């Protein structure tokens, strides 16, 4: 290690997932020297099998991927989210007649967001990360990170030493950088499991996203583009499913065969999509919220799931990470152009001020929504149904919630 060559970069990003990868591309396109380091190999995904995972990218976050040069490199079509329908109900019963419907044209010409296949985003990131001349990629590697008041060093096992002004931790909820910095974490367990899959269905979705609240947790159906390879001969009508259940119930559901699994989906969404068929894999993960004590330390900034975690009830987890990346990129590009220290305490303090309030607000909102809508008490059900109907009939409130769904009321969003 002592004879290893030294490479000088401006910023080193630990974690090559969507947040770390997009931030790296954004900084490199702005002229910063960037390194991306990951303990795992970058998933090649050049010819992957259809696996059913997808991301909902809000309207306010598309500019990050545009400016990073990633959006235009997506190899597969995206699907705009044109309408959102919010309803309340019980399994096996018709949804309440009191509902909330958002039409994107009531807030402007821009869709609420776009659905992007996970494999498509990964392939675009991989291609761009390796194409940018000022961006170095090291994966898979083991590292030792040493931070001081003057600089930071990432010592790569069997490779070079990277010397930089700032290290960004974007390695997910189990961030080793956060742990080594002694940054405390508070967690809120939900006793719920999130299940993710995709379905092929008989009738078109027309760009409508459904958020159906059930006693076990929210059940979301999100419009996807047609798939040429999800099933033999292709699937013209596809949607992504994000399904929350009490953990014991989820464990039983995950063991069902495809036919019974499809029946359970139909019991929750009714017949509006016609016959449904699960496609791809089923994914599951325990649900919890997470809040870190602080976002920064000496020459260190945390972003994405390394800094926060929320309930998926609003589908904003990745978008919060992209908001972190947008805020951090803006500060770093401005400082770089002014010739300032990218790891200065004042800059890191500005980043924490810019992001902590927004992330706290979203954590509190999603936690409250889950507790409100997961209750089956008659009085609570009546109150929330009346609330949904009131928003639907109040243009100002409706517009506020539509712009929130687009991410346009986030701190720093335009």
N, C-alpha and C positions, 0 to 999 in steps of 0.2 A: 504493500500500500504506500510506503514512503517514497517509492520511485514512480508512482503513478503520475501520469501527466495531469495538468490542471487546465480545466476549461472554464473561462470566465463567461458567465451569463448574467443577465439582469435579474431574472426571476426563475425559480425552480418550483414546479408544481408536482406535488406528490399525489398521484391518483389520476388515471387516464380515462375515467368514466365520462359520462356526458358533460358534467359541470367542469371538471378539470380539463377535459379535452377541448371543449368550446372556449373556455377562458384562454387556454394556451394558444389556440388559433387566432383568437381576437387580438391578443397582445402581439403575437408575431406578425400579423398583418399590419400592425401599427408601427413596426420597426423595432420592437424590443427583442433582445436575445433571450430565448426561453428554453428551458429544459423540462420535459415531462418524464417522470419516473414512476414505475409501477412494479409492485412485487409479483404481479401475475402477467402472463403474456397478453398482448392485445388480442382479443378474440378475432380471428381472421375473418370469419363470416363472409368469405368471398362467394361461396356457393352453399349457403346454409339451408337446412330444411326449415320450412315454415314452423315457427314455434309459438305464435299466438301473443307475443308480448308487443306492447305499443306504448307510445308516449303521447300525452295531450299537451301540445305546445300552445300556450295562450298567445293571443294577438300581440300583447305587449312584449313578449319575449322573442318573437320571430326576428326583430331587428338584430339581436345579439348574434343569431346564427347567420343572418345575412351579412353583417359586418365582419364576422369571422371567416366568411367565404365557404361556409359549410352547407347552407341551405341549397344553393345551386348544384351542389355535388350529390344530393340525395339521389340514389339510383332508382328508387321506386316511387310511384305516385303517393301523394299525401291526400288526406280527405278533410275538407273544411267542415267545421262544426257550425251549422247555420242556425239551428234552433236548439233550445234546451227546455225540457219539460220536467218539472219537479212535481212529484206526487207522493202520497202517503197511503199506506195500506197494510194488509196482513197477507201472509202466505196463503195462496189458494183462493183468495177473494178478490173481487174487483177493487180497483183503486178508488180512493175517495173522489167524489165528484168535485171537491174543492181542490184546485190544482193551480200551478203557476207555470206559465209558458213564456219563454223569452224568444223573440224573433230578432236576429241580428240586425235586420234593416231598421228596427226601431232605435238603434244606437249608432247607426252609420252604415257604411258600405263594407266594412271589414268583418269577416267571420269572427266568432268568439275565439276560435283557435283552429288548430289543425291536428289531426291524428297522424302520427308518423310511426311506422313499424320500427321496432328496436333494432332489427338487423340492418335496416336502411340507414339509420342514423350512425350506427357503428361503422358501417362500410365507408360512409362519407367522412367521418372523423379519421379513420385509419388512413384513408387516401390523403387527406389534407395535412394531417400531422407529419406525414413523411415527405410531403411535397414542399413545405415551406422552408426556405433556405436558412432562416434564423431560428429554427426550432429543432432541438435535439430530442430524440426519443430513446429512453433506456427501459426496456422491459423484456423479459422479467429479470429483475435484479434484487439483490439484498443491499441495504444501505446502512450507513451510520450518519446521522445528522448532528452537526455541531454548530450551535448558534452563539454568537457573541455580540457585544454592542457594536462592533465594527462591521461584521459581515457574517455570512453563514456558509458552511461547507457541507456538501453531501458527498460522502466517500462511498463510492460504488465498489462493491466486492468484485475484485478481478477487473476493474475498469478505472476510469479517470476519477479525479476529484473535481466536483463542480463548485465553483466559488460564486456566490451571488449576494445581492442586497436583501432579498426577501424569499422566504420559503412559504408556499401556500399549501395548506393541508386540505386536500379534497379526496381523502381516502375512505370516506363513508363513516358510518356510525361508530365503528371500532377504531377510529383514527389513532394510530400510534404516536403521531406528532402531538395530538391533544393530550394524550396520556403522559408523554414524556415531559410536557410543559406543566403538568400538575393542574390542569384546568378541570374544575369540578363539573359534574354532570348530574342533572335531576331527570328522573324518568317517570313517566306515567303509564303503567300497564293498563290495557283495556280488556284483557281476557277475551279478545277477539282474534280471529285469523282472517287475513285477506287472501282471497283466491282470485287468480287472474287467468283468463283463458280467452279464446276467440270462438265465435260461432258463425257458421254459415246459415243463412235463413232464406225462406221462400220469397218474402216480399221486400222491396227496397226500403232502406231506412230514411232516404231523402235528407240526409245530413242532420238528422235529429238525434240529440243525446238525451238519454233518459236517466234521471236520478230518482229512484224509487225508494222511499224510506220504509223499512220494515222493522219489526221489533228486534230482530237479531243484528241489524245494522243496515247500512245503505247498500243498494244494489244498483250499479251503474251499467248502462249499455251505451257504448260510444261508437259512432259511425266510422267505418274503415273503408278504404278503397277496395275494389274488386281484387281478388288474388288469383294469379294464374297457376299457383302451385300448392295452395292449401289442401286441395283434394284433387284426385285425378280428374282432368278435364277443366279444372279451375272452379272458382267460386265467385259468381257475379255479385252476391250480396253478403257482406261480411261486417261483423261488429265485434268490438272488444268488450269483454265483460270484466268488471271489477266488483267482486262480491264479498261482502263482509258478513261473517257469522260468528256466533259464540263458538269458542274453540272446539268444544266437544261435538257440537253439531257439524262444524266444518270437517272434523276428522272423519265423521261418518260419510258426509257427502263426497269427500275426495276419494273414498273407496268404491263409489258406485261405478258401474260400467257406463259406457257412453249413452245408451238408451235411457237409463234411469237418471243420469246426470242431466240430459236434455229435458226430461220430464220435470225435474226440479227447477230448471231455468224457466220453463213455460209456466209453472205454478206461480212464479214471482213476477213475470212480465206480461202474462196473458197472451193474446193471440195477434197482437198488432204486427208482428214480424212473420206470422205464419209458422210453418214447421221450422224448427231449429235443429242444428246438428253441431256438436262440439268439434272443433278442428284444432290441430296443433297440440301442444302440451298443456297440462294444468300446472300452474305455479302457485305456491302458497307461502305465507310468511306471517309470523306473529306481529300483532299491531301494538305499538306503543308510541307515546310522544316523548320527545327528548329536548332538553334545554341546557345549554352550556353556560357556565358561570361568566365567561368572557370569550370574545372572538379572537383575541390577539395575545401575543407574548413577544418577547424579544425576537425581532426579525421573523415573525410568524403571523400569518393570518389564516383563519379557518373559513371554509366555504362549503355550501351544500350540506349533505348529511353529516359531515364532520362537525357542523355548528348547530344543527337543529334537526328535529324530526317531528312530523305532525301526523294526525289521523288522515287517511286518504279520502275522507268524506267529501272534500271539495276538489279533489284531483289536482292539488296545487303543490305537492311536494317537490317535484323536479323544477317547477316554475320558480319556487322560492330559491332554489339553488342557482338558477339562471339569473334571478334578481341579484343575488350576491355577486355573481360573476360580472354582471353589467356594472354594478356600483364599483367594484374593485378595479375593473378594467378602466373605467373612466378616471378614477383617481390616479392609477399608475401611469396611464398614457399622458395625462396632464403633467404629472411630476417628471416623467421622462423627457417630455418636450421642453420643460423648464430647467432641465439639468439637475433636478433635486434628488435627494436620497429616497429610493423607493421603499426602504424599510424604516424610515424615520418614525419615531413614536407619534408625532403629531398626525402623520398620514394614517397610521393604523387606528388612531383614536377617531379620526373622521370616518373611517370605514365602519367601525363598530357603531358609531352614532347613526350612520346612514342605514344600517341594516337591522339592528337589534329591535327597534320599535316595530317595524313591519313584521318581522318574524314572530315576535311575541304576540302581536295582534292576531296573526293567522293561527298560531297555536291555540290561543284562547278561544277564537271563534270556532275552530274545528272541534275542539274539545267540548264546547258548549252544545254545538249542533249534534254531535254524537250522543251526548247524554239526553238531550231533548228528544231526538227522534228515535232513540232506541227504547224509549219508555212505552209500554202498552197500557198505561193507566188511562181510563176513559176521559178524565178531565184534561189530562195533558194532551191526549190525541185531539180533543175538540179544540183546545187553545191553539195548537200548532196548525191545524187545518184552517181555522179562521185566520190565522196569521198569514198562511200561504195565500189564501183567497184575497186578503186585504192588500198584499203586495201586488198581486195580479191586477187589481183594480185601481191602483194608485200609480199614475204614470211617473211621477218624480222618483218614488221609491223603486219602481221597476227599472227605470233607467240607471239608477245608482247600482243596483245589483247586477245589471247587465254589464256595466263598465267594470265592476269588480270582477266578474267572471272573465273578462278580457285581460285583467291585470292592470287596468288603466288607473285604478285608485291606489296602486302600490306606491310606497315612498320612492320618489325618483322617476316614476313612469311618466311618460309624456302622452 
